[in-house]
Amino acid sequence: LDYRTCRKKAKSVGLKMGAALSSDGEKTEPVEEEPRSWILVAIIGLVSLVLYHFFFKRKSSKSILTEREQILESVSQLFLFTDEKRWDELEDQVLGEKVYLDMSTLGLQPVHLTSSQLCGKWKDGASKIDSVFHSCSNHHVKIDGKQKTAIVKCCATTTHYKASAIHGMSRDFVGTYELKLAKEKEEWRVTAFKFDLFFMLGNGNLE
């Protein structure tokens, strides 16, 4: 037997080090390596830490970010659909079944309305002017994961335009919005709407 043949036979019976021949041609006893289970345990532990960091922790961060994006998308749709007078979409896709409306800084009493009633109210108001435009910034989002609710605060300017107004064709309401949203059937819906007026510019009555 030569060296290669002996080595192949040793491997076939599960030895880590195959049988070898001495320099004088005599066959030597096969030698097994010492167990290295601690190395295997260390490798498994290291791989587990890497997988936890890149899959579980990243997934958690991504989930929070996704929730925030969904909330801000609902807020954007609230103002976009209102400005574009898309009342059906506003009711079906953005508003909750019931909405608390607080415009007390404009001299109006806070009220609880259904989504249909609120859309009807805004639709009636929009019919008296030519256009409305909302501009919002500096959004601050606070999410309560257990209650599945969120509060969004933002700075805002709402502009009303009426071409036939004699004493100025526009008026600007400058202040902040505080919106409360609830997650209903995996969708974030606006359930409370509050506006705090800082000041107003332009033709207040649009007359």
Backbone as JSON Lines, residues from 0, in Angstrom:
{"i":0,"aa":"L","n":[0.83,-1.2,0.0],"ca":[0.0,0.0,0.0],"c":[0.87,1.25,0.0]}
{"i":1,"aa":"D","n":[0.44,2.27,-0.78],"ca":[1.18,3.53,-0.72],"c":[0.48,4.49,0.23]}
{"i":2,"aa":"Y","n":[1.05,5.68,0.43],"ca":[0.55,6.67,1.4],"c":[-0.86,7.14,1.06]}
{"i":3,"aa":"R","n":[-1.1,7.44,-0.21],"ca":[-2.41,7.96,-0.61],"c":[-3.52,6.94,-0.37]}
{"i":4,"aa":"T","n":[-3.24,5.65,-0.67],"ca":[-4.23,4.61,-0.47],"c":[-4.6,4.48,1.0]}
{"i":5,"aa":"C","n":[-3.57,4.53,1.89],"ca":[-3.81,4.43,3.33],"c":[-4.65,5.61,3.82]}
{"i":6,"aa":"R","n":[-4.36,6.79,3.3],"ca":[-5.09,8.0,3.74],"c":[-6.57,7.91,3.35]}
{"i":7,"aa":"K","n":[-6.84,7.42,2.14],"ca":[-8.22,7.28,1.68],"c":[-8.97,6.28,2.54]}
{"i":8,"aa":"K","n":[-8.34,5.18,2.9],"ca":[-8.99,4.18,3.74],"c":[-9.28,4.72,5.13]}
{"i":9,"aa":"A","n":[-8.38,5.54,5.65],"ca":[-8.58,6.11,6.98],"c":[-9.77,7.05,6.99]}
{"i":10,"aa":"K","n":[-9.87,7.84,5.96],"ca":[-11.0,8.77,5.86],"c":[-12.31,8.03,5.76]}
{"i":11,"aa":"S","n":[-12.33,6.88,5.11],"ca":[-13.57,6.13,4.91],"c":[-14.14,5.62,6.21]}
{"i":12,"aa":"V","n":[-13.35,5.48,7.26],"ca":[-13.84,5.01,8.56],"c":[-14.03,6.16,9.53]}
{"i":13,"aa":"G","n":[-14.0,7.4,9.02],"ca":[-14.35,8.56,9.84],"c":[-13.21,9.16,10.62]}
{"i":14,"aa":"L","n":[-11.95,8.84,10.3],"ca":[-10.83,9.41,11.03],"c":[-10.47,10.75,10.43]}
{"i":15,"aa":"K","n":[-10.14,11.73,11.27],"ca":[-9.78,13.05,10.79],"c":[-8.38,13.05,10.2]}
{"i":16,"aa":"M","n":[-7.48,12.22,10.76],"ca":[-6.13,12.12,10.23],"c":[-5.96,10.69,9.72]}
{"i":17,"aa":"G","n":[-5.68,10.54,8.45],"ca":[-5.59,9.21,7.87],"c":[-4.33,8.48,8.3]}
{"i":18,"aa":"A","n":[-4.34,7.19,8.03],"ca":[-3.17,6.4,8.36],"c":[-2.01,6.8,7.48]}
{"i":19,"aa":"A","n":[-0.83,6.77,8.0],"ca":[0.36,7.15,7.24],"c":[1.4,6.06,7.34]}
{"i":20,"aa":"L","n":[2.4,6.14,6.52],"ca":[3.51,5.21,6.56],"c":[4.74,5.9,7.12]}
{"i":21,"aa":"S","n":[5.51,5.17,7.88],"ca":[6.75,5.74,8.41],"c":[7.76,5.85,7.29]}
{"i":22,"aa":"S","n":[8.88,6.47,7.59],"ca":[9.89,6.71,6.56],"c":[10.52,5.41,6.07]}
{"i":23,"aa":"D","n":[10.43,4.36,6.91],"ca":[11.03,3.1,6.48],"c":[10.02,2.19,5.79]}
{"i":24,"aa":"G","n":[8.79,2.76,5.57],"ca":[7.81,2.0,4.82],"c":[6.82,1.23,5.65]}
{"i":25,"aa":"E","n":[6.97,1.24,7.02],"ca":[6.03,0.53,7.87],"c":[4.79,1.39,8.12]}
{"i":26,"aa":"K","n":[3.66,0.72,8.24],"ca":[2.39,1.41,8.46],"c":[2.28,1.84,9.91]}
{"i":27,"aa":"T","n":[1.94,3.11,10.14],"ca":[1.79,3.63,11.5],"c":[0.31,3.65,11.86]}
{"i":28,"aa":"E","n":[0.03,3.74,13.17],"ca":[-1.34,3.79,13.65],"c":[-1.96,5.15,13.33]}
{"i":29,"aa":"P","n":[-3.23,5.18,12.91],"ca":[-3.9,6.46,12.64],"c":[-4.07,7.27,13.92]}
{"i":30,"aa":"V","n":[-3.93,8.55,13.81],"ca":[-4.02,9.45,14.97],"c":[-5.22,10.38,14.79]}
{"i":31,"aa":"E","n":[-6.08,10.44,15.8],"ca":[-7.23,11.34,15.74],"c":[-6.89,12.69,16.38]}
{"i":32,"aa":"E","n":[-7.45,13.76,15.83],"ca":[-7.26,15.09,16.41],"c":[-8.06,15.22,17.7]}
{"i":33,"aa":"E","n":[-7.6,16.09,18.59],"ca":[-8.31,16.34,19.83],"c":[-9.64,17.02,19.52]}
{"i":34,"aa":"P","n":[-10.7,16.74,20.29],"ca":[-11.99,17.37,20.03],"c":[-11.9,18.89,20.18]}
{"i":35,"aa":"R","n":[-12.57,19.58,19.29],"ca":[-12.56,21.05,19.31],"c":[-13.99,21.58,19.32]}
{"i":36,"aa":"S","n":[-14.83,21.0,20.17],"ca":[-16.23,21.41,20.23],"c":[-16.39,22.86,20.67]}
{"i":37,"aa":"W","n":[-15.46,23.35,21.51],"ca":[-15.56,24.73,21.99],"c":[-15.44,25.72,20.84]}
{"i":38,"aa":"I","n":[-14.68,25.36,19.81],"ca":[-14.55,26.24,18.63],"c":[-15.88,26.3,17.89]}
{"i":39,"aa":"L","n":[-16.53,25.13,17.76],"ca":[-17.82,25.07,17.09],"c":[-18.86,25.9,17.84]}
{"i":40,"aa":"V","n":[-18.85,25.81,19.18],"ca":[-19.79,26.58,20.0],"c":[-19.56,28.08,19.83]}
{"i":41,"aa":"A","n":[-18.3,28.48,19.8],"ca":[-17.97,29.89,19.63],"c":[-18.43,30.41,18.27]}
{"i":42,"aa":"I","n":[-18.25,29.61,17.24],"ca":[-18.67,30.01,15.89],"c":[-20.19,30.16,15.82]}
{"i":43,"aa":"I","n":[-20.91,29.18,16.42],"ca":[-22.38,29.24,16.42],"c":[-22.86,30.48,17.17]}
{"i":44,"aa":"G","n":[-22.22,30.79,18.31],"ca":[-22.6,31.98,19.08],"c":[-22.38,33.26,18.29]}
{"i":45,"aa":"L","n":[-21.26,33.35,17.61],"ca":[-20.95,34.53,16.82],"c":[-21.94,34.71,15.67]}
{"i":46,"aa":"V","n":[-22.24,33.6,14.99],"ca":[-23.2,33.66,13.89],"c":[-24.57,34.07,14.39]}
{"i":47,"aa":"S","n":[-24.97,33.59,15.57],"ca":[-26.27,33.95,16.14],"c":[-26.35,35.43,16.43]}
{"i":48,"aa":"L","n":[-25.28,36.01,16.98],"ca":[-25.27,37.44,17.27],"c":[-25.39,38.26,15.99]}
{"i":49,"aa":"V","n":[-24.67,37.84,14.97],"ca":[-24.73,38.55,13.69],"c":[-26.13,38.49,13.1]}
{"i":50,"aa":"L","n":[-26.73,37.3,13.12],"ca":[-28.09,37.15,12.58],"c":[-29.09,37.97,13.36]}
{"i":51,"aa":"Y","n":[-28.95,38.0,14.7],"ca":[-29.87,38.79,15.53],"c":[-29.77,40.26,15.19]}
{"i":52,"aa":"H","n":[-28.55,40.74,15.04],"ca":[-28.36,42.17,14.76],"c":[-28.93,42.56,13.39]}
{"i":53,"aa":"F","n":[-28.62,41.78,12.38],"ca":[-28.98,42.18,11.02],"c":[-30.42,41.83,10.64]}
{"i":54,"aa":"F","n":[-31.04,40.89,11.34],"ca":[-32.39,40.51,10.97],"c":[-33.43,41.01,11.97]}
{"i":55,"aa":"F","n":[-33.27,40.67,13.24],"ca":[-34.29,41.01,14.22],"c":[-34.26,42.49,14.58]}
{"i":56,"aa":"K","n":[-33.08,43.04,14.9],"ca":[-33.02,44.45,15.29],"c":[-33.32,45.36,14.12]}
{"i":57,"aa":"R","n":[-32.83,45.02,12.94],"ca":[-33.12,45.83,11.76],"c":[-34.6,45.75,11.4]}
{"i":58,"aa":"K","n":[-35.19,44.58,11.58],"ca":[-36.62,44.43,11.29],"c":[-37.45,45.3,12.22]}
{"i":59,"aa":"S","n":[-37.05,45.35,13.52],"ca":[-37.78,46.17,14.49],"c":[-37.69,47.64,14.14]}
{"i":60,"aa":"S","n":[-36.49,48.13,13.8],"ca":[-36.32,49.53,13.43],"c":[-37.1,49.86,12.17]}
{"i":61,"aa":"K","n":[-37.08,48.95,11.23],"ca":[-37.8,49.16,9.98],"c":[-39.3,49.24,10.23]}
{"i":62,"aa":"S","n":[-39.79,48.4,11.18],"ca":[-41.21,48.41,11.49],"c":[-41.65,49.75,12.05]}
{"i":63,"aa":"I","n":[-40.84,50.33,12.97],"ca":[-41.16,51.63,13.54],"c":[-41.15,52.7,12.46]}
{"i":64,"aa":"L","n":[-40.15,52.66,11.61],"ca":[-40.06,53.64,10.53],"c":[-41.25,53.52,9.59]}
{"i":65,"aa":"T","n":[-41.66,52.31,9.28],"ca":[-42.79,52.1,8.39],"c":[-44.07,52.66,8.99]}
{"i":66,"aa":"E","n":[-44.28,52.44,10.28],"ca":[-45.46,52.99,10.94],"c":[-45.47,54.51,10.83]}
{"i":67,"aa":"R","n":[-44.35,55.13,11.06],"ca":[-44.26,56.6,10.98],"c":[-44.57,57.09,9.58]}
{"i":68,"aa":"E","n":[-44.05,56.38,8.6],"ca":[-44.32,56.76,7.21],"c":[-45.8,56.62,6.87]}
{"i":69,"aa":"Q","n":[-46.42,55.56,7.37],"ca":[-47.84,55.37,7.11],"c":[-48.67,56.47,7.76]}
{"i":70,"aa":"I","n":[-48.3,56.86,8.96],"ca":[-49.01,57.92,9.67],"c":[-48.9,59.24,8.93]}
{"i":71,"aa":"L","n":[-47.69,59.59,8.52],"ca":[-47.49,60.84,7.79],"c":[-48.18,60.82,6.42]}
{"i":72,"aa":"E","n":[-48.28,59.65,5.83],"ca":[-49.0,59.53,4.56],"c":[-50.48,59.83,4.77]}
{"i":73,"aa":"S","n":[-51.05,59.35,5.88],"ca":[-52.45,59.64,6.19],"c":[-52.66,61.13,6.42]}
{"i":74,"aa":"V","n":[-51.7,61.77,7.1],"ca":[-51.8,63.22,7.34],"c":[-51.71,63.98,6.02]}
{"i":75,"aa":"S","n":[-50.82,63.56,5.16],"ca":[-50.68,64.22,3.85],"c":[-51.96,64.07,3.03]}
{"i":76,"aa":"Q","n":[-52.54,62.87,3.07],"ca":[-53.79,62.65,2.34],"c":[-54.93,63.49,2.9]}
{"i":77,"aa":"L","n":[-54.94,63.7,4.21],"ca":[-55.97,64.53,4.84],"c":[-56.02,65.9,4.19]}
{"i":78,"aa":"F","n":[-54.88,66.54,4.07],"ca":[-54.83,67.89,3.52],"c":[-54.93,67.9,2.0]}
{"i":79,"aa":"L","n":[-54.29,66.92,1.35],"ca":[-54.33,66.86,-0.11],"c":[-55.75,66.64,-0.62]}
{"i":80,"aa":"F","n":[-56.44,65.66,-0.04],"ca":[-57.81,65.37,-0.48],"c":[-58.74,66.54,-0.19]}
{"i":81,"aa":"T","n":[-58.49,67.26,0.92],"ca":[-59.31,68.44,1.22],"c":[-59.07,69.54,0.2]}
{"i":82,"aa":"D","n":[-57.8,69.81,-0.1],"ca":[-57.47,70.86,-1.07],"c":[-58.01,70.54,-2.46]}
{"i":83,"aa":"E","n":[-58.01,69.27,-2.82],"ca":[-58.48,68.86,-4.15],"c":[-59.96,68.47,-4.16]}
{"i":84,"aa":"K","n":[-60.62,68.65,-3.01],"ca":[-62.06,68.39,-2.89],"c":[-62.43,66.95,-3.26]}
{"i":85,"aa":"R","n":[-61.6,66.03,-2.81],"ca":[-61.84,64.61,-3.06],"c":[-62.52,64.03,-1.81]}
{"i":86,"aa":"W","n":[-63.77,64.39,-1.64],"ca":[-64.47,64.12,-0.39],"c":[-64.72,62.64,-0.16]}
{"i":87,"aa":"D","n":[-65.03,61.9,-1.18],"ca":[-65.29,60.46,-1.03],"c":[-64.03,59.73,-0.56]}
{"i":88,"aa":"E","n":[-62.89,60.07,-1.16],"ca":[-61.64,59.44,-0.77],"c":[-61.24,59.85,0.64]}
{"i":89,"aa":"L","n":[-61.52,61.09,0.99],"ca":[-61.21,61.58,2.34],"c":[-61.99,60.77,3.38]}
{"i":90,"aa":"E","n":[-63.25,60.54,3.1],"ca":[-64.08,59.79,4.03],"c":[-63.71,58.31,4.09]}
{"i":91,"aa":"D","n":[-63.47,57.72,2.92],"ca":[-63.23,56.27,2.85],"c":[-61.82,55.84,3.23]}
{"i":92,"aa":"Q","n":[-60.83,56.71,3.0],"ca":[-59.43,56.3,3.15],"c":[-58.69,56.97,4.29]}
{"i":93,"aa":"V","n":[-59.18,58.08,4.81],"ca":[-58.39,58.86,5.76],"c":[-59.06,59.01,7.13]}
{"i":94,"aa":"L","n":[-60.32,59.35,7.15],"ca":[-61.0,59.65,8.41],"c":[-61.51,58.39,9.11]}
{"i":95,"aa":"G","n":[-61.52,58.45,10.44],"ca":[-62.12,57.38,11.21],"c":[-63.64,57.5,11.16]}
{"i":96,"aa":"E","n":[-64.31,56.53,11.75],"ca":[-65.78,56.56,11.72],"c":[-66.32,57.81,12.43]}
{"i":97,"aa":"K","n":[-65.65,58.19,13.53],"ca":[-66.02,59.41,14.25],"c":[-64.78,60.27,14.46]}
{"i":98,"aa":"V","n":[-64.97,61.59,14.33],"ca":[-63.84,62.52,14.43],"c":[-64.2,63.64,15.4]}
{"i":99,"aa":"Y","n":[-63.26,63.96,16.3],"ca":[-63.43,65.09,17.2],"c":[-62.78,66.31,16.55]}
{"i":100,"aa":"L","n":[-63.56,67.36,16.34],"ca":[-63.09,68.56,15.64],"c":[-63.03,69.74,16.63]}
{"i":101,"aa":"D","n":[-61.83,70.28,16.83],"ca":[-61.64,71.4,17.75],"c":[-61.03,72.59,17.0]}
{"i":102,"aa":"M","n":[-61.88,73.57,16.69],"ca":[-61.44,74.81,16.03],"c":[-61.8,76.0,16.92]}
{"i":103,"aa":"S","n":[-61.67,75.8,18.24],"ca":[-62.12,76.81,19.2],"c":[-61.33,78.11,19.1]}
{"i":104,"aa":"T","n":[-60.09,78.06,18.62],"ca":[-59.32,79.3,18.48],"c":[-59.83,80.16,17.32]}
{"i":105,"aa":"L","n":[-60.74,79.6,16.52],"ca":[-61.39,80.36,15.45],"c":[-62.81,80.77,15.86]}
{"i":106,"aa":"G","n":[-63.14,80.55,17.13],"ca":[-64.45,80.94,17.63],"c":[-65.53,79.9,17.43]}
{"i":107,"aa":"L","n":[-65.14,78.65,17.14],"ca":[-66.11,77.58,16.9],"c":[-66.11,76.6,18.06]}
{"i":108,"aa":"Q","n":[-67.26,76.02,18.37],"ca":[-67.37,75.05,19.44],"c":[-66.82,73.69,19.0]}
{"i":109,"aa":"P","n":[-66.07,73.01,19.87],"ca":[-65.61,71.66,19.54],"c":[-66.8,70.72,19.38]}
{"i":110,"aa":"V","n":[-66.71,69.82,18.42],"ca":[-67.82,68.9,18.15],"c":[-67.3,67.51,17.8]}
{"i":111,"aa":"H","n":[-68.14,66.51,18.03],"ca":[-67.88,65.15,17.57],"c":[-68.74,64.91,16.34]}
{"i":112,"aa":"L","n":[-68.14,64.5,15.25],"ca":[-68.85,64.28,14.0],"c":[-68.5,62.93,13.42]}
{"i":113,"aa":"T","n":[-69.42,62.4,12.63],"ca":[-69.07,61.22,11.85],"c":[-68.21,61.69,10.67]}
{"i":114,"aa":"S","n":[-67.54,60.77,10.04],"ca":[-66.7,61.14,8.89],"c":[-67.54,61.75,7.78]}
{"i":115,"aa":"S","n":[-68.76,61.24,7.61],"ca":[-69.65,61.76,6.59],"c":[-70.08,63.19,6.91]}
{"i":116,"aa":"Q","n":[-70.4,63.45,8.17],"ca":[-70.79,64.79,8.59],"c":[-69.64,65.79,8.42]}
{"i":117,"aa":"L","n":[-68.44,65.37,8.78],"ca":[-67.28,66.26,8.67],"c":[-67.0,66.6,7.21]}
{"i":118,"aa":"C","n":[-67.04,65.61,6.34],"ca":[-66.81,65.86,4.91],"c":[-67.88,66.8,4.36]}
{"i":119,"aa":"G","n":[-69.12,66.61,4.8],"ca":[-70.18,67.49,4.35],"c":[-69.97,68.92,4.81]}
{"i":120,"aa":"K","n":[-69.5,69.08,6.03],"ca":[-69.23,70.41,6.58],"c":[-68.12,71.1,5.81]}
{"i":121,"aa":"W","n":[-67.04,70.37,5.55],"ca":[-65.92,70.97,4.8],"c":[-66.3,71.22,3.34]}
{"i":122,"aa":"K","n":[-67.07,70.34,2.78],"ca":[-67.52,70.51,1.4],"c":[-68.36,71.78,1.26]}
{"i":123,"aa":"D","n":[-69.22,72.03,2.23],"ca":[-70.06,73.22,2.21],"c":[-69.2,74.48,2.33]}
{"i":124,"aa":"G","n":[-68.2,74.43,3.22],"ca":[-67.31,75.59,3.37],"c":[-66.49,75.84,2.12]}
{"i":125,"aa":"A","n":[-66.01,74.78,1.49],"ca":[-65.19,74.93,0.29],"c":[-65.98,75.47,-0.89]}
{"i":126,"aa":"S","n":[-67.3,75.25,-0.88],"ca":[-68.12,75.73,-2.0],"c":[-68.26,77.26,-2.0]}
{"i":127,"aa":"K","n":[-67.93,77.89,-0.9],"ca":[-68.07,79.35,-0.79],"c":[-66.8,80.1,-1.19]}
{"i":128,"aa":"I","n":[-65.74,79.38,-1.47],"ca":[-64.49,79.98,-1.92],"c":[-64.02,79.24,-3.17]}
{"i":129,"aa":"D","n":[-63.03,79.81,-3.84],"ca":[-62.55,79.19,-5.07],"c":[-61.55,78.06,-4.82]}
{"i":130,"aa":"S","n":[-60.7,78.23,-3.82],"ca":[-59.73,77.18,-3.53],"c":[-59.18,77.32,-2.11]}
{"i":131,"aa":"V","n":[-58.64,76.21,-1.62],"ca":[-57.99,76.17,-0.31],"c":[-56.67,75.44,-0.46]}
{"i":132,"aa":"F","n":[-55.68,75.88,0.31],"ca":[-54.35,75.26,0.2],"c":[-53.74,75.14,1.59]}
{"i":133,"aa":"H","n":[-53.32,73.91,1.94],"ca":[-52.67,73.64,3.22],"c":[-51.18,73.4,3.01]}
{"i":134,"aa":"S","n":[-50.38,74.04,3.83],"ca":[-48.93,73.82,3.81],"c":[-48.48,73.49,5.22]}
{"i":135,"aa":"C","n":[-47.88,72.29,5.4],"ca":[-47.5,71.82,6.74],"c":[-46.02,71.45,6.79]}
{"i":136,"aa":"S","n":[-45.44,71.63,7.97],"ca":[-44.02,71.3,8.14],"c":[-43.73,70.97,9.61]}
{"i":137,"aa":"N","n":[-42.48,70.56,9.87],"ca":[-42.01,70.28,11.24],"c":[-42.91,69.28,11.95]}
{"i":138,"aa":"H","n":[-43.14,68.15,11.3],"ca":[-44.0,67.13,11.9],"c":[-43.31,66.44,13.08]}
{"i":139,"aa":"H","n":[-44.03,66.35,14.16],"ca":[-43.56,65.58,15.32],"c":[-44.54,64.45,15.56]}
{"i":140,"aa":"V","n":[-44.05,63.21,15.5],"ca":[-44.91,62.03,15.57],"c":[-44.62,61.26,16.85]}
{"i":141,"aa":"K","n":[-45.68,60.99,17.61],"ca":[-45.56,60.18,18.82],"c":[-46.49,58.98,18.69]}
{"i":142,"aa":"I","n":[-45.91,57.78,18.73],"ca":[-46.67,56.55,18.5],"c":[-46.81,55.76,19.79]}
{"i":143,"aa":"D","n":[-48.02,55.33,20.07],"ca":[-48.3,54.43,21.18],"c":[-48.62,53.06,20.59]}
{"i":144,"aa":"G","n":[-47.61,52.2,20.57],"ca":[-47.77,50.9,19.92],"c":[-48.79,50.01,20.6]}
{"i":145,"aa":"K","n":[-48.91,50.1,21.93],"ca":[-49.85,49.24,22.66],"c":[-51.3,49.63,22.36]}
{"i":146,"aa":"Q","n":[-51.56,50.92,22.37],"ca":[-52.92,51.4,22.12],"c":[-53.23,51.54,20.63]}
{"i":147,"aa":"K","n":[-52.19,51.42,19.8],"ca":[-52.32,51.59,18.35],"c":[-52.89,52.97,18.0]}
{"i":148,"aa":"T","n":[-52.31,53.97,18.66],"ca":[-52.7,55.36,18.39],"c":[-51.45,56.19,18.15]}
{"i":149,"aa":"A","n":[-51.65,57.35,17.59],"ca":[-50.52,58.26,17.33],"c":[-51.01,59.7,17.4]}
{"i":150,"aa":"I","n":[-50.1,60.59,17.77],"ca":[-50.39,62.02,17.78],"c":[-49.36,62.71,16.9]}
{"i":151,"aa":"V","n":[-49.84,63.52,15.99],"ca":[-48.96,64.27,15.08],"c":[-49.19,65.76,15.3]}
{"i":152,"aa":"K","n":[-48.1,66.47,15.58],"ca":[-48.17,67.92,15.7],"c":[-47.33,68.53,14.57]}
{"i":153,"aa":"C","n":[-47.83,69.59,13.98],"ca":[-47.09,70.22,12.89],"c":[-47.46,71.7,12.77]}
{"i":154,"aa":"C","n":[-46.53,72.46,12.22],"ca":[-46.8,73.87,11.91],"c":[-47.55,73.91,10.58]}
{"i":155,"aa":"A","n":[-48.47,74.88,10.45],"ca":[-49.27,74.89,9.23],"c":[-49.76,76.28,8.87]}
{"i":156,"aa":"T","n":[-49.93,76.46,7.58],"ca":[-50.59,77.65,7.04],"c":[-51.69,77.19,6.09]}
{"i":157,"aa":"T","n":[-52.9,77.69,6.34],"ca":[-54.03,77.37,5.47],"c":[-54.45,78.64,4.74]}
{"i":158,"aa":"T","n":[-54.47,78.58,3.43],"ca":[-54.81,79.74,2.61],"c":[-56.13,79.52,1.9]}
{"i":159,"aa":"H","n":[-57.04,80.48,2.04],"ca":[-58.31,80.47,1.31],"c":[-58.26,81.54,0.22]}
{"i":160,"aa":"Y","n":[-58.73,81.21,-0.95],"ca":[-58.68,82.15,-2.08],"c":[-60.07,82.31,-2.7]}
{"i":161,"aa":"K","n":[-60.44,83.56,-2.94],"ca":[-61.72,83.87,-3.59],"c":[-61.5,85.03,-4.54]}
{"i":162,"aa":"A","n":[-61.61,84.76,-5.83],"ca":[-61.28,85.76,-6.85],"c":[-62.2,86.97,-6.82]}
{"i":163,"aa":"S","n":[-63.42,86.78,-6.39],"ca":[-64.39,87.89,-6.43],"c":[-64.35,88.79,-5.19]}
{"i":164,"aa":"A","n":[-63.52,88.48,-4.22],"ca":[-63.45,89.29,-3.01],"c":[-62.89,90.68,-3.34]}
{"i":165,"aa":"I","n":[-63.54,91.71,-2.84],"ca":[-63.18,93.09,-3.17],"c":[-61.99,93.59,-2.34]}
{"i":166,"aa":"H","n":[-61.94,93.23,-1.08],"ca":[-60.93,93.77,-0.17],"c":[-59.72,92.85,0.0]}
{"i":167,"aa":"G","n":[-59.45,92.07,-0.99],"ca":[-58.34,91.13,-0.92],"c":[-58.83,89.73,-1.25]}
{"i":168,"aa":"M","n":[-58.11,89.04,-2.09],"ca":[-58.59,87.75,-2.6],"c":[-58.18,86.54,-1.75]}
{"i":169,"aa":"S","n":[-57.44,86.78,-0.69],"ca":[-56.99,85.62,0.1],"c":[-56.92,85.95,1.59]}
{"i":170,"aa":"R","n":[-56.9,84.89,2.38],"ca":[-56.68,85.0,3.83],"c":[-55.85,83.79,4.26]}
{"i":171,"aa":"D","n":[-54.96,84.02,5.19],"ca":[-54.06,82.97,5.67],"c":[-54.26,82.74,7.16]}
{"i":172,"aa":"F","n":[-54.44,81.48,7.52],"ca":[-54.52,81.08,8.93],"c":[-53.19,80.41,9.28]}
{"i":173,"aa":"V","n":[-52.45,81.0,10.19],"ca":[-51.13,80.46,10.56],"c":[-51.19,79.92,11.98]}
{"i":174,"aa":"G","n":[-50.78,78.67,12.16],"ca":[-50.83,78.07,13.5],"c":[-50.29,76.66,13.49]}
{"i":175,"aa":"T","n":[-50.83,75.83,14.37],"ca":[-50.39,74.43,14.45],"c":[-51.59,73.49,14.45]}
{"i":176,"aa":"Y","n":[-51.36,72.31,13.9],"ca":[-52.36,71.25,13.93],"c":[-51.9,70.18,14.92]}
{"i":177,"aa":"E","n":[-52.86,69.64,15.64],"ca":[-52.61,68.46,16.46],"c":[-53.63,67.41,16.03]}
{"i":178,"aa":"L","n":[-53.13,66.35,15.46],"ca":[-53.99,65.3,14.92],"c":[-53.79,64.01,15.7]}
{"i":179,"aa":"K","n":[-54.9,63.35,16.01],"ca":[-54.82,62.04,16.64],"c":[-55.26,61.0,15.64]}
{"i":180,"aa":"L","n":[-54.51,59.93,15.54],"ca":[-54.82,58.85,14.61],"c":[-54.93,57.53,15.36]}
{"i":181,"aa":"A","n":[-55.75,56.65,14.83],"ca":[-55.89,55.3,15.39],"c":[-55.75,54.29,14.26]}
{"i":182,"aa":"K","n":[-55.15,53.16,14.59],"ca":[-54.96,52.13,13.58],"c":[-56.19,51.24,13.54]}
{"i":183,"aa":"E","n":[-56.92,51.32,12.43],"ca":[-58.14,50.54,12.24],"c":[-57.98,49.66,11.02]}
{"i":184,"aa":"K","n":[-58.05,48.34,11.24],"ca":[-57.91,47.38,10.15],"c":[-56.62,47.61,9.36]}
{"i":185,"aa":"E","n":[-55.5,47.76,10.12],"ca":[-54.16,47.94,9.56],"c":[-54.0,49.25,8.79]}
{"i":186,"aa":"E","n":[-54.9,50.21,9.0],"ca":[-54.77,51.52,8.36],"c":[-54.87,52.61,9.41]}
{"i":187,"aa":"W","n":[-54.05,53.65,9.26],"ca":[-54.07,54.76,10.2],"c":[-55.13,55.76,9.79]}
{"i":188,"aa":"R","n":[-56.12,56.0,10.68],"ca":[-57.23,56.9,10.41],"c":[-57.2,58.09,11.38]}
{"i":189,"aa":"V","n":[-57.54,59.26,10.87],"ca":[-57.6,60.47,11.7],"c":[-58.87,60.44,12.53]}
{"i":190,"aa":"T","n":[-58.73,60.54,13.86],"ca":[-59.89,60.49,14.76],"c":[-60.08,61.78,15.55]}
{"i":191,"aa":"A","n":[-59.11,62.67,15.51],"ca":[-59.24,63.97,16.19],"c":[-58.43,65.01,15.44]}
{"i":192,"aa":"F","n":[-58.98,66.22,15.38],"ca":[-58.41,67.28,14.55],"c":[-58.51,68.59,15.32]}
{"i":193,"aa":"K","n":[-57.36,69.14,15.69],"ca":[-57.36,70.39,16.46],"c":[-56.44,71.41,15.78]}
{"i":194,"aa":"F","n":[-56.95,72.64,15.67],"ca":[-56.14,73.71,15.09],"c":[-56.0,74.84,16.1]}
{"i":195,"aa":"D","n":[-54.76,75.25,16.36],"ca":[-54.47,76.38,17.25],"c":[-53.98,77.54,16.4]}
{"i":196,"aa":"L","n":[-54.77,78.58,16.34],"ca":[-54.43,79.76,15.52],"c":[-53.42,80.64,16.23]}
{"i":197,"aa":"F","n":[-52.35,81.0,15.52],"ca":[-51.39,81.97,16.03],"c":[-51.76,83.38,15.58]}
{"i":198,"aa":"F","n":[-52.0,83.51,14.27],"ca":[-52.44,84.8,13.73],"c":[-53.04,84.58,12.35]}
{"i":199,"aa":"M","n":[-53.73,85.6,11.86],"ca":[-54.36,85.53,10.55],"c":[-53.93,86.73,9.72]}
{"i":200,"aa":"L","n":[-53.73,86.53,8.43],"ca":[-53.33,87.59,7.51],"c":[-54.35,87.7,6.38]}
{"i":201,"aa":"G","n":[-54.46,88.89,5.79],"ca":[-55.29,89.07,4.61],"c":[-56.71,89.48,4.93]}
{"i":202,"aa":"N","n":[-57.58,89.22,4.0],"ca":[-58.98,89.6,4.08],"c":[-59.75,88.53,4.86]}
{"i":203,"aa":"G","n":[-60.0,88.8,6.13],"ca":[-60.61,87.8,7.01],"c":[-61.96,87.31,6.55]}
{"i":204,"aa":"N","n":[-62.79,88.18,5.97],"ca":[-64.14,87.79,5.55],"c":[-64.22,87.38,4.08]}
{"i":205,"aa":"L","n":[-63.14,87.6,3.35],"ca":[-63.11,87.34,1.91],"c":[-64.33,87.96,1.22]}
{"i":206,"aa":"E","n":[-64.57,89.26,1.53],"ca":[-65.68,89.97,0.91],"c":[-65.16,91.12,0.04]}
